[in-house]
Amino acid sequence: MSIQPDLQEQEIVALAATAETAPKIVRRTFRQRAWRELKHAPITAWIGLVIVAVYIICAIFAPLIAPYSETALVGDAYEP
């Protein structure tokens, strides 16, 4: 028996010590990162996001909202 432990035992102890204290790296998806940022965003950013979402919804459903084009003649001339 030697007073000093083997080199392998020292390496094992060193690896075990670093494994316990090393921080875990968390990989987040784009959606998780965006949600995390939005949670800490000011209320004006949320309002802007809602306004942009309303414009996008109106653009998607525009043919249903206004079924006639701007140049189409609808009804007779001078009809109220």
Buried (B, 14 or more C-beta within 10 A) or exposed (E): EEEEEEEEEEEEEEEEEEEEEEEEEEEEEEEEEEEEEEEEEEEEEEEEEEEEEEEEEEEEEEEEEEEEEEEEEEEEEEEE
